[in-house]
Structures are given as structure tokens and as C-alpha cells.
């Protein structure tokens, strides 16, 4: 009986490990100062506040689609707003037209 419980626990633990946790891609990007910024890797979308872009665009995960807010977001609050909408640290956020 104890062997079945042990095997079931290990199987359940393996599923939790496979489905949860931080995305390794984001950790690597955050720790590597030489990695290209989101603004350069997503140049078609990310234009920057200084260039006149005023809409906050973001991705919740590296594999999710872009979300662009039509509601006004104050300067320097795009990442904070994206985190709030995603319910976690957004994968990336930038200003777009």
C-alpha cells in the first residue's frame, strides 16, 4: 500500500514540476545584460514613448500574443499596468502606436 502512495506522489510531483514555475527564457533574459531588449527584438511593435507612442502593449508570457490597451496609461507605468492585467510579471511591455 505504501509503494502505491509513493508512486502516486512522485507522479503528481512530476506533473506539478512540468506545469509550473518561472519560464527559463525570462530568467536568462533578465540576468543577461547583453541580451537584446524587447524594443529591439519586437521593433515592428515597440516604438517607445520618446518617439510619440502612447499605447501600452505587452505579452504575459513568451508564447502569448500581444495585448494593446486602448485606455490611457501614464508614462513609466506600462510594465506596472501589464503586470496588473496579467496577474503576474508580464514577459514584456513597451509603448506602441
PEBELCOR-V322777 format. One record per backbone hydrogen bond with DSSP energy under -1.0 kcal/mol. CO is the residue of the C=O (numbers start at 1). NH is the residue of the N-H. Records with the same first field share a line. If there is no record, write none. Layout:
CO->NH  NH
//
This chain:
1->5
2->6
3->7
4->8
5->9
6->10
7->11
8->12
9->13
10->14
11->15
12->16
13->17
14->18
15->19
16->20
23->27
24->28
25->29
26->30
27->31
28->32
32->35
37->41
38->42
42->45  46
48->53
49->52
55->96
56->69
57->94
58->67
59->91  92
67->58
74->77
77->81
78->82
79->83
80->84
81->85
82->86
83->87
92->59
94->57
95->47  48
96->55
//
